[in-house]
Every structure is written in structure tokens, then in C-alpha cells.
């Protein structure tokens, strides 16, 4: 079989932007306080109500009209991001009309498994007139991560999207040729195309292995998703931001000039002669390959892999089970059985 064809498929370089010191110091601390309050509320046993027939839960919805009158520091940040067109231009977004923002937080301790491979989406079940159960799947237009701590592993966005036009919803291409690695750093914002396959890696450096990895996540939607719920009033009362204490400046710190969605911003660009398949075991284990080790844990890196497959790698693909050509699973689930060398 044509191995290159198996793994191929065309995909434009995904939009991604990394902005450091994106918030003023005052605003960052206000957001941090809000998120820490939320962590305390949920750790005390609070359960967020979920919608019927929703296959995902635990996220809040902020309609875009709320940006005119934010009620807490988190909503204030979202409103300022919305009004800052320069941020969205960094990933090639211009003139897009959003319905609102789905937001939530994550706090992961050093002993917990980092967030595994996934694509952000809204899932809903429906029953048609014939009683057939169907699932609706939609992706946000833009995903964004605001890092509130420096602990934990890197976020990695792979140059792959799901082909939801086919029943298998397979990733395209089957293996990524490029990816963005963004390490946690306080007051760092990572924005990327909302349908990209991504995950969080295990910490690479001892300094990042202890403490909570805390992030505020914001997905931007042009159509309102089904699953998120409005922030309950009982929670909002603990987060309300008095008008007199609202920070006056957003202060995004942007370098360079805006480019198209096929560019990466704020990332060190790195090309390697290696193929992604050569590092497959590391990625499957949610570990950064040694190729990236020398760049430290503060830098954001765009890694471009070679598209060429050696004869040995092609033989490995042909000898793997199950067949990649007929298998609809994603590469994190592949069980590659190396073909034995001919005697």
C-alpha cells in the first residue's frame, strides 16, 4: 500500500499565537483570585448543573452582549480580548462575529494525569422522528489558554483536524507534520484554531513538577454551543467585581506585525529531519521528545517534522497491526508492532 497516501491529506498550517505579559499586573491578579475562588467552591463539592442530552458539562457561557457590562474579572478579560482586534489578527481572524465565549478552569496537581489528546467540541444527542439516536458535534472557532501558573507540562497543538464530513471523523492528516509546544508561564496567552487536536504533556523539568497547573480556558464560538451554562448567581456573588476596582488597561504586549492564519507568532521555529513517527512513542506517552529538550521550559516552539518516510519506517507501517490504512483510530491509540528485519 502507498504509505505516504495513508498518512497524507492536505492541511493548511494552523493559526497559533503566543503572547506573554498579556494582562496588566493588576488585572492578572484579579483573574487569578477569581479562579482560585472557583477552585475552592468546586473542591468543596459544588456541582455545576448540566443540560439534558448534553454529552459534556462543566463549562460556563458568556454571551457576547455581556462584554458591554462584565460582572467579574474573568468576564472583564473576555470583554477586553473581544475588543482587542489585534489579538485575533495574530491568528488570521478578522471581522469574525462571535456569539459568545465558553469558559472554564483547570487545576491539575503534580500527581494527576495531564489532559489527554482531544479536540474541543460541543456534543449533543438528538432523537429523530424515527427514533434514531444521533450525535451533533461542533468545534469552536478559536481556543485560548491563559496560564495562571508556571507549573505543569506544556500544551501541544498538533497540525491535525477531524474530518467530521465522514462517519469515522478521522484526524487529517493521519500523522502531524507540524505542531506548537507552549510551556506554562504566568500571564501567557496561547490562542489557536479551535478544531486542532491537542493535549497537555507531562512536566519536562523538575521546577515544573511540583504545584498546581492552573489555567483559564476560553473557547470562542460563532454559534452558541449547547452544553455550557450561564454562571449561577450563587457563584457570581463571590466573583462580582465592583466598578471602582475594574482595571483600566488590558495591555496586550504584542511584537512584530500581524500576518495570515498560516503563520505562527511568538514561537521559535524549529525544523527537524526526523519524521513524527520516529518520536511516536514519546508523544503517545505525553512526553516531549529529546529534540525539544534543549529549548528549555519557558519558550514556545513551532516544530516542523520531515514529511519523508525512510524505507524502515514504511516497513514498520506495513508490519503494524491493526492496519493503519483501514484503522479509524487516532495515532495515540496505535499499537505499532515493528516488523522484523528479513533474515
JOLINUR-V282087 format. One record per pair of residues at least 12 apart in sequence whose C-alpha atoms are under 8 Angstrom apart, sorted by sequence separation. I is the first residue (numbers start at 0). J is the second residue. D is the distance in whole Angstrom. If there is no record, write none. Layout:
# JOLINUR-V282087
I;J;D + I;J;D
This chain:
# JOLINUR-V282087
66;78;4 + 122;134;7 + 123;135;5 + 159;171;5 + 160;172;8 + 321;333;8 + 61;74;8 + 65;78;8 + 66;79;8 + 122;135;6 + 123;136;7 + 159;172;6 + 321;334;8 + 121;135;8 + 122;136;5 + 159;173;8 + 320;334;7 + 63;78;8 + 66;81;8 + 121;136;6 + 122;137;7 + 159;174;8 + 319;334;7 + 320;335;6 + 120;136;6 + 121;137;5 + 159;175;6 + 319;335;5 + 320;336;6 + 120;137;5 + 121;138;6 + 158;175;5 + 319;336;5 + 120;138;4 + 157;175;6 + 158;176;7 + 318;336;7 + 319;337;6 + 119;138;6 + 120;139;7 + 158;177;5 + 316;335;8 + 318;337;6 + 319;338;7 + 118;138;8 + 119;139;7 + 157;177;6 + 158;178;5 + 315;335;8 + 318;338;5 + 157;178;4 + 315;336;7 + 316;337;8 + 317;338;8 + 156;178;6 + 157;179;7 + 315;337;5 + 77;100;8 + 155;178;7 + 156;179;5 + 315;338;5 + 155;179;6 + 156;180;7 + 314;338;7 + 155;180;5 + 193;218;7 + 154;180;6 + 155;181;6 + 193;219;8 + 153;180;6 + 154;181;5 + 153;181;5 + 154;182;6 + 153;182;4 + 154;183;8 + 275;304;6 + 152;182;6 + 153;183;6 + 274;304;5 + 275;305;8 + 152;183;7 + 267;298;7 + 269;300;7 + 271;302;7 + 273;304;6 + 274;305;5 + 151;183;7 + 266;298;7 + 267;299;6 + 268;300;6 + 269;301;6 + 270;302;6 + 271;303;6 + 272;304;6 + 273;305;6 + 274;306;6 + 149;182;8 + 150;183;6 + 161;194;7 + 266;299;5 + 267;300;5 + 268;301;5 + 269;302;5 + 270;303;5 + 271;304;5 + 272;305;5 + 274;307;7 + 63;97;7 + 149;183;5 + 150;184;8 + 160;194;6 + 161;195;8 + 265;299;7 + 266;300;5 + 267;301;6 + 268;302;6 + 269;303;6 + 270;304;6 + 271;305;6 + 274;308;7 + 63;98;6 + 64;99;8 + 148;183;7 + 149;184;4 + 156;191;8 + 160;195;5 + 161;196;8 + 266;301;6 + 268;303;8 + 270;305;8 + 62;98;6 + 63;99;4 + 148;184;6 + 149;185;6 + 159;195;6 + 160;196;6 + 276;312;8 + 62;99;4 + 63;100;7 + 146;183;6 + 147;184;7 + 148;185;5 + 158;195;7 + 159;196;6 + 33;71;8 + 61;99;6 + 62;100;6 + 146;184;6 + 147;185;5 + 148;186;8 + 157;195;6 + 158;196;7 + 263;301;7 + 33;72;7 + 60;99;7 + 61;100;5 + 113;152;8 + 146;185;5 + 147;186;6 + 156;195;6 + 157;196;5 + 33;73;7 + 60;100;6 + 61;101;6 + 146;186;6 + 147;187;8 + 156;196;6 + 157;197;6 + 60;101;5 + 61;102;8 + 145;186;7 + 146;187;5 + 156;197;4 + 30;72;5 + 59;101;6 + 60;102;6 + 109;151;7 + 145;187;6 + 146;188;7 + 155;197;5 + 156;198;7 + 29;72;6 + 30;73;6 + 58;101;6 + 59;102;5 + 108;151;8 + 145;188;5 + 154;197;7 + 155;198;6 + 58;102;6 + 59;103;6 + 107;151;8 + 144;188;6 + 145;189;7 + 154;198;6 + 155;199;6 + 58;103;5 + 143;188;7 + 144;189;5 + 154;199;4 + 155;200;7 + 26;72;7 + 30;76;8 + 57;103;7 + 143;189;5 + 144;190;7 + 153;199;6 + 154;200;6 + 143;190;4 + 152;199;6 + 153;200;5 + 283;330;8 + 142;190;6 + 143;191;6 + 152;200;5 + 153;201;7 + 283;331;5 + 141;190;7 + 142;191;5 + 152;201;5 + 153;202;7 + 282;331;8 + 283;332;8 + 26;76;8 + 141;191;6 + 142;192;6 + 151;201;7 + 152;202;4 + 141;192;5 + 142;193;5 + 151;202;5 + 152;203;7 + 140;192;6 + 141;193;4 + 150;202;8 + 140;193;5 + 141;194;8 + 139;193;5 + 140;194;7 + 138;193;6 + 139;194;7 + 152;207;7 + 138;194;6 + 150;206;7 + 151;207;5 + 152;208;8 + 150;207;4 + 151;208;6 + 149;207;7 + 150;208;6 + 151;209;7 + 150;209;7 + 151;210;8 + 150;210;6 + 151;211;7 + 150;211;6 + 151;212;5 + 150;212;5 + 148;211;7 + 149;212;7 + 150;213;8 + 148;212;6 + 147;212;8 + 148;213;6 + 55;121;7 + 147;213;5 + 148;214;7 + 54;121;8 + 55;122;6 + 146;213;7 + 147;214;5 + 38;106;8 + 54;122;5 + 146;214;5 + 147;215;7 + 53;122;6 + 54;123;6 + 145;214;6 + 146;215;7 + 34;104;7 + 53;123;5 + 54;124;7 + 144;214;7 + 145;215;5 + 52;123;6 + 53;124;7 + 144;215;6 + 145;216;6 + 52;124;5 + 144;216;5 + 16;89;6 + 52;125;7 + 143;216;6 + 144;217;6 + 15;89;8 + 16;90;6 + 119;193;7 + 120;194;8 + 142;216;8 + 143;217;5 + 14;89;8 + 15;90;5 + 119;194;7 + 142;217;6 + 143;218;6 + 14;90;5 + 118;194;6 + 119;195;8 + 142;218;5 + 14;91;7 + 118;195;6 + 119;196;8 + 141;218;6 + 142;219;6 + 118;196;5 + 140;218;7 + 141;219;5 + 117;196;6 + 118;197;6 + 139;218;6 + 140;219;6 + 141;220;7 + 116;196;7 + 117;197;6 + 139;219;6 + 140;220;5 + 116;197;6 + 117;198;6 + 139;220;5 + 140;221;7 + 116;198;4 + 139;221;8 + 115;198;5 + 116;199;8 + 203;286;8 + 114;198;6 + 115;199;6 + 201;285;6 + 202;286;8 + 203;287;7 + 113;198;8 + 114;199;5 + 200;285;5 + 201;286;6 + 113;199;6 + 114;200;8 + 199;285;7 + 200;286;5 + 201;287;8 + 113;200;6 + 137;224;8 + 179;266;8 + 198;285;8 + 200;287;7 + 113;201;6 + 112;201;8 + 203;292;8 + 204;296;7 + 203;296;7 + 176;274;8 + 109;208;6 + 176;275;7 + 90;190;8 + 109;209;5 + 175;275;7 + 90;191;7 + 108;209;8 + 109;210;6 + 174;275;7 + 90;192;8 + 108;210;6 + 109;211;7 + 123;225;7 + 174;276;8 + 108;211;4 + 109;212;8 + 121;224;6 + 122;225;8 + 123;226;8 + 107;211;5 + 108;212;6 + 121;225;7 + 122;226;7 + 106;211;6 + 107;212;5 + 121;226;6 + 106;212;5 + 107;213;7 + 105;212;8 + 106;213;4 + 105;213;6 + 106;214;7 + 104;213;7 + 105;214;5 + 104;214;6 + 105;215;7 + 104;215;5 + 105;216;8 + 103;215;6 + 104;216;6 + 102;215;7 + 103;216;5 + 183;296;8 + 184;297;7 + 102;216;5 + 103;217;7 + 182;296;6 + 183;297;7 + 102;217;4 + 182;297;6 + 31;147;6 + 101;217;6 + 102;218;6 + 182;298;7 + 100;217;6 + 101;218;5 + 181;298;7 + 182;299;6 + 100;218;6 + 101;219;6 + 181;299;5 + 100;219;5 + 101;220;8 + 180;299;6 + 181;300;7 + 99;219;6 + 100;220;6 + 179;299;7 + 180;300;5 + 98;219;8 + 99;220;6 + 179;300;6 + 180;301;6 + 97;219;7 + 98;220;6 + 99;221;7 + 179;301;5 + 180;302;8 + 97;220;6 + 98;221;5 + 99;222;8 + 178;301;6 + 179;302;6 + 97;221;4 + 98;222;5 + 99;223;7 + 177;301;7 + 178;302;5 + 96;221;6 + 97;222;7 + 98;223;6 + 177;302;6 + 178;303;7 + 95;221;8 + 101;227;6 + 177;303;4 + 176;303;6 + 177;304;6 + 176;304;5 + 176;305;7 + 176;306;6 + 13;158;6 + 12;158;7 + 10;158;8 + 10;159;7 + 173;329;7 + 174;330;7 + 173;330;7 + 169;327;6 + 27;186;7 + 169;328;7 + 170;329;7 + 167;327;6 + 169;329;7 + 10;171;7 + 9;171;8 + 10;172;7 + 8;171;6 + 9;172;7 + 7;171;8 + 8;172;5 + 15;179;8 + 17;181;8 + 22;186;6 + 71;235;8 + 7;172;5 + 8;173;8 + 12;177;8 + 20;185;8 + 21;186;6 + 70;235;8 + 86;251;8 + 6;172;6 + 7;173;6 + 20;186;5 + 21;187;6 + 72;238;8 + 91;257;8 + 6;173;5 + 7;174;8 + 19;186;6 + 20;187;6 + 21;188;6 + 60;227;5 + 71;238;5 + 72;239;8 + 91;258;7 + 5;173;7 + 6;174;6 + 19;187;4 + 58;226;8 + 59;227;5 + 60;228;5 + 61;229;7 + 70;238;8 + 71;239;5 + 72;240;6 + 89;257;5 + 90;258;8 + 91;259;5 + 92;260;7 + 18;187;6 + 19;188;6 + 58;227;5 + 59;228;5 + 60;229;5 + 61;230;8 + 70;239;5 + 71;240;5 + 88;257;6 + 89;258;6 + 90;259;7 + 91;260;4 + 17;187;7 + 18;188;5 + 56;226;6 + 57;227;7 + 58;228;7 + 59;229;5 + 60;230;7 + 70;240;6 + 79;249;7 + 88;258;7 + 89;259;8 + 90;260;5 + 91;261;8 + 115;285;8 + 17;188;6 + 18;189;7 + 55;226;6 + 56;227;7 + 59;230;6 + 88;259;8 + 89;260;7 + 90;261;8 + 16;188;8 + 17;189;5 + 53;225;7 + 54;226;8 + 85;257;8 + 90;262;7 + 16;189;6 + 17;190;6 + 53;226;5 + 72;245;8 + 76;249;8 + 90;263;7 + 15;189;7 + 16;190;5 + 90;264;8 + 15;190;6 + 16;191;6 + 50;225;8 + 89;264;7 + 15;191;4 + 50;226;6 + 14;191;6 + 15;192;7 + 49;226;7 + 50;227;8 + 13;191;7 + 14;192;6 + 49;227;8 + 50;228;8 + 13;192;6 + 49;228;7 + 48;228;8 + 34;215;8 + 13;195;8 + 37;234;8 + 36;237;8 + 36;238;8 + 33;238;6 + 116;331;8 + 26;246;6 + 25;246;7 + 26;249;7 + 23;248;7 + 23;249;6 + 22;249;5 + 23;250;6 + 21;249;7 + 22;250;6 + 23;251;8 + 21;250;6 + 22;251;6 + 21;251;4 + 20;251;7 + 21;252;6 + 20;252;6 + 18;251;8 + 19;252;7 + 18;252;7 + 18;253;7 + 15;260;8 + 14;260;5 + 13;260;7 + 14;261;6 + 15;262;7 + 16;263;6 + 17;264;6 + 18;265;6 + 12;260;8 + 13;261;6 + 14;262;6 + 15;263;5 + 16;264;5 + 17;265;5 + 12;261;5 + 13;262;8 + 14;263;6 + 15;264;7 + 16;265;6 + 17;266;7 + 11;261;7 + 12;262;7 + 13;263;8 + 16;266;8 + 17;299;7 + 3;308;8 + 2;313;6 + 2;316;7 + 2;317;8 + 0;317;8 + 5;323;7 + 5;324;6
